[in-house]
Amino acid sequence: MREWPAVETERSMSKAKAPEGTRIYAIGDIHGRADLLARLAQRIDADLSARPVRDALTVFVGDYVDRGLDSRGVVERLARADFPTRIVTLRGNHEDAMLRFLDDAPSLPQWVSFGGLMTLVSYGLDPGDEMRRGGARGVQAAFLARFPDSHRRFLEETAYSAEYGDYFFCHAGVRPHVPLERQDPGDLMWIRYEFLQYKGDFGKVIVHGHTPHMKPESLENRINLDTHAFKSGVLTAVALEGEERRFINTAH
């Protein structure tokens, strides 16, 4: 992956504005990289010290689990709201698949196909051994025995979207030509091509993740924060303040 500055600043092409007096940080897909989350928290804390603001909020756009080595650590930190600002946590398609497995053992293969084995291992399971002994229901039972109630509450309380000023936050994107207040939760967590290929106005600038890129996409109608953190080692945040967009990452 090419390197880029740890902080980049630009003006919003769309003239979208954050609420007066508020700085909003939004963070892309973490996927089990608790180490990167800790590093980015330090950089946001340093940013707040260097640029004091009356009110600050961080929106996480989902996909906290799977693929990386420490999904448990990510969920534990976010469940405790251990962060330099108050936080809002949205639901990604990986949380959707994980929650489905908690109630529906036969959905295990779908979750595994998304990288769920790494999440199971992070909670102390040997998925292969549990499958041999009890199949998908055995894996589910063993996982539930190790899965803290606070972690389940955290996942169940994640929101599908959030709106602040001229920005709309969700995990995957929105369906074009559907009002933001009428978006389907499935689209908010799972949509891809219909959203990504649309060049028109969504009503607000959409801040999302879900589709990885080497660098964040900063476009007139959307901002994509998924920089493949679990593989690249680069977790990205955008700081929205007034009409300004500043990108902060863990690249250096």
C-alpha positions as CSV (number, residue, x, y, z in Angstrom):
1,M,0.0,0.0,0.0
2,R,1.2,3.5,-0.8
3,E,1.8,5.7,2.2
4,W,0.0,9.0,2.6
5,P,0.1,11.7,5.2
6,A,-1.3,10.8,8.6
7,V,-3.4,14.0,8.5
8,E,-4.8,15.5,5.3
9,T,-7.0,18.6,5.1
10,E,-9.5,19.7,2.5
11,R,-12.6,21.8,2.0
12,S,-15.8,19.9,1.3
13,M,-16.6,20.1,-2.4
14,S,-20.3,20.0,-1.6
15,K,-20.1,22.8,1.0
16,A,-21.6,20.4,3.5
17,K,-21.4,21.6,7.1
18,A,-21.1,19.9,10.5
19,P,-23.3,21.4,13.2
20,E,-22.1,24.7,14.6
21,G,-19.5,24.3,17.4
22,T,-19.2,20.5,16.9
23,R,-16.4,18.4,15.5
24,I,-17.5,15.0,14.3
25,Y,-14.9,12.3,13.9
26,A,-16.1,9.2,11.9
27,I,-14.1,6.0,11.8
28,G,-14.1,3.3,9.2
29,D,-14.2,-0.5,9.4
30,I,-12.0,-1.8,12.2
31,H,-12.4,-5.6,11.7
32,G,-10.8,-6.9,14.9
33,R,-7.8,-4.5,14.8
34,A,-7.9,-3.4,18.5
35,D,-4.3,-2.3,18.1
36,L,-5.2,0.2,15.4
37,L,-8.2,1.4,17.3
38,A,-6.0,2.2,20.3
39,R,-3.5,4.0,18.0
40,L,-6.2,6.1,16.3
41,A,-7.8,7.0,19.7
42,Q,-4.4,8.4,20.7
43,R,-4.2,10.5,17.5
44,I,-7.7,11.8,18.0
45,D,-6.9,12.7,21.5
46,A,-3.8,14.6,20.3
47,D,-5.9,16.3,17.6
48,L,-8.3,17.5,20.3
49,S,-5.4,18.8,22.4
50,A,-4.0,20.6,19.4
51,R,-7.3,22.0,18.2
52,P,-9.7,22.4,21.2
53,V,-13.4,22.4,20.4
54,R,-16.5,23.0,22.5
55,D,-18.1,19.6,21.5
56,A,-16.7,16.5,19.9
57,L,-18.4,13.3,18.9
58,T,-17.1,10.1,17.2
59,V,-19.3,8.0,14.9
60,F,-18.1,4.4,14.2
61,V,-19.6,3.2,10.9
62,G,-19.6,-0.5,11.8
63,D,-17.7,-3.7,11.1
64,Y,-16.0,-4.0,14.4
65,V,-15.6,-7.8,14.2
66,D,-14.2,-10.6,12.0
67,R,-11.0,-11.0,10.0
68,G,-8.6,-9.3,12.4
69,L,-7.1,-11.0,15.5
70,D,-8.9,-9.2,18.3
71,S,-12.6,-8.7,17.7
72,R,-13.2,-9.2,21.4
73,G,-10.9,-6.4,22.3
74,V,-12.6,-4.0,19.9
75,V,-16.1,-4.9,21.2
76,E,-14.9,-4.6,24.8
77,R,-13.5,-1.1,24.3
78,L,-16.5,0.2,22.4
79,A,-18.9,-1.4,24.8
80,R,-17.2,0.6,27.6
81,A,-17.2,3.7,25.5
82,D,-13.4,4.0,26.2
83,F,-12.6,6.8,23.8
84,P,-11.5,10.4,23.9
85,T,-15.0,11.7,22.9
86,R,-18.5,10.5,23.3
87,I,-19.3,7.9,20.7
88,V,-22.2,6.7,18.5
89,T,-21.8,3.1,17.1
90,L,-23.5,2.0,14.0
91,R,-24.2,-1.6,12.8
92,G,-22.3,-3.1,9.9
93,N,-23.1,-6.2,7.9
94,H,-20.6,-8.2,10.0
95,E,-22.4,-7.3,13.2
96,D,-25.6,-8.2,11.4
97,A,-24.2,-11.7,10.6
98,M,-22.9,-12.2,14.1
99,L,-26.2,-11.3,15.7
100,R,-28.0,-13.6,13.4
101,F,-25.7,-16.5,14.5
102,L,-26.5,-15.8,18.2
103,D,-30.1,-16.8,17.6
104,D,-29.7,-19.1,14.5
105,A,-27.0,-21.7,14.7
106,P,-27.5,-22.8,11.0
107,S,-26.4,-19.4,9.9
108,L,-22.8,-20.2,11.0
109,P,-21.5,-20.9,7.5
110,Q,-22.5,-17.5,6.2
111,W,-20.8,-15.8,9.2
112,V,-17.7,-17.9,8.7
113,S,-17.5,-16.9,5.1
114,F,-17.2,-13.3,6.3
115,G,-14.3,-14.0,8.6
116,G,-16.3,-15.0,11.7
117,L,-13.8,-17.8,12.6
118,M,-11.3,-15.1,13.8
119,T,-14.0,-13.6,16.0
120,L,-14.8,-17.0,17.6
121,V,-11.1,-17.6,18.2
122,S,-10.7,-14.2,19.8
123,Y,-13.3,-15.3,22.4
124,G,-11.3,-18.4,23.2
125,L,-13.0,-21.0,21.1
126,D,-11.5,-23.8,19.0
127,P,-14.2,-23.7,16.2
128,G,-12.9,-26.9,14.6
129,D,-13.1,-28.9,17.8
130,E,-16.6,-27.5,18.6
131,M,-17.8,-28.4,15.1
132,R,-16.6,-32.0,15.4
133,R,-18.3,-32.4,18.8
134,G,-21.6,-30.6,18.3
135,G,-21.8,-29.1,14.8
136,A,-23.1,-25.5,14.4
137,R,-25.2,-25.7,17.5
138,G,-22.2,-26.8,19.5
139,V,-20.3,-23.9,18.3
140,Q,-23.2,-21.6,19.1
141,A,-23.5,-23.0,22.7
142,A,-19.8,-22.7,23.3
143,F,-19.7,-19.2,22.0
144,L,-22.7,-18.0,24.1
145,A,-21.0,-19.5,27.2
146,R,-18.0,-17.2,26.6
147,F,-19.8,-14.1,25.1
148,P,-20.4,-11.4,27.8
149,D,-23.9,-10.0,28.2
150,S,-22.4,-6.5,27.9
151,H,-21.0,-7.4,24.5
152,R,-24.4,-8.7,23.3
153,R,-26.1,-5.6,24.6
154,F,-23.6,-3.4,22.8
155,L,-24.2,-5.2,19.4
156,E,-28.0,-5.1,19.9
157,E,-28.0,-1.4,20.7
158,T,-26.0,-0.4,17.6
159,A,-27.9,2.0,15.3
160,Y,-28.5,1.7,11.6
161,S,-27.7,5.3,10.8
162,A,-27.1,8.8,12.3
163,E,-27.5,12.3,11.0
164,Y,-25.6,15.4,12.1
165,G,-25.7,18.7,10.1
166,D,-25.4,18.0,6.4
167,Y,-23.9,14.5,7.0
168,F,-25.7,11.1,7.1
169,F,-23.7,8.2,8.6
170,C,-24.3,4.5,7.9
171,H,-22.2,1.4,7.2
172,A,-22.6,0.5,3.6
173,G,-24.6,3.3,1.9
174,V,-28.1,4.3,0.9
175,R,-30.4,3.4,-2.0
176,P,-30.6,6.3,-4.5
177,H,-34.0,8.0,-5.0
178,V,-35.2,6.8,-1.6
179,P,-35.5,9.5,1.1
180,L,-33.0,9.1,3.9
181,E,-35.6,8.7,6.5
182,R,-37.1,5.8,4.6
183,Q,-34.0,3.8,3.9
184,D,-34.2,0.0,4.5
185,P,-31.8,-1.3,7.3
186,G,-30.7,-4.0,4.9
187,D,-29.5,-1.5,2.4
188,L,-27.8,0.6,5.1
189,M,-25.7,-2.4,6.1
190,W,-25.2,-4.3,2.8
191,I,-25.8,-2.1,-0.3
192,R,-22.9,-1.6,-2.6
193,Y,-22.9,-1.1,-6.4
194,E,-26.2,0.9,-6.8
195,F,-25.0,3.3,-4.2
196,L,-21.3,3.5,-5.2
197,Q,-22.1,4.1,-8.9
198,Y,-24.6,6.9,-8.2
199,K,-23.2,10.4,-8.9
200,G,-26.2,12.4,-7.8
201,D,-27.3,14.1,-4.6
202,F,-28.5,12.0,-1.8
203,G,-29.9,14.9,0.2
204,K,-26.9,14.8,2.5
205,V,-23.3,13.7,2.2
206,I,-23.1,10.0,3.1
207,V,-20.3,8.9,5.4
208,H,-19.8,5.2,5.1
209,G,-17.4,2.2,5.0
210,H,-18.0,-1.4,3.7
211,T,-16.1,-1.2,0.4
212,P,-12.4,-1.0,0.9
213,H,-10.1,1.4,-0.9
214,M,-6.4,2.0,-0.7
215,K,-7.2,5.6,0.4
216,P,-10.4,7.2,1.7
217,E,-12.7,8.4,-1.0
218,S,-13.7,12.1,-0.5
219,L,-16.4,12.8,-3.1
220,E,-19.0,15.5,-3.5
221,N,-21.9,13.1,-2.4
222,R,-20.1,10.6,-0.1
223,I,-17.0,9.9,2.0
224,N,-15.8,6.3,2.2
225,L,-13.6,5.5,5.2
226,D,-12.9,1.8,4.7
227,T,-9.1,1.5,4.1
228,H,-8.9,-2.3,4.6
229,A,-7.5,-1.8,8.1
230,F,-7.3,-5.5,9.0
231,K,-4.9,-6.1,6.1
232,S,-3.3,-2.7,5.4
233,G,-2.7,-1.6,8.9
234,V,-4.3,1.7,8.1
235,L,-7.5,2.7,10.1
236,T,-8.9,6.0,8.9
237,A,-11.0,8.7,10.5
238,V,-12.4,11.9,9.0
239,A,-12.8,15.0,11.2
240,L,-15.8,17.1,10.0
241,E,-15.9,20.7,11.3
242,G,-17.6,23.6,9.5
243,E,-17.0,22.9,5.8
244,E,-13.6,21.3,6.5
245,R,-12.7,17.6,6.1
246,R,-9.5,16.4,7.7
247,F,-8.4,12.8,7.4
248,I,-6.5,11.2,10.3
249,N,-5.1,7.7,10.0
250,T,-2.7,5.2,11.5
251,A,-0.3,5.0,8.5
252,H,2.7,6.4,10.4
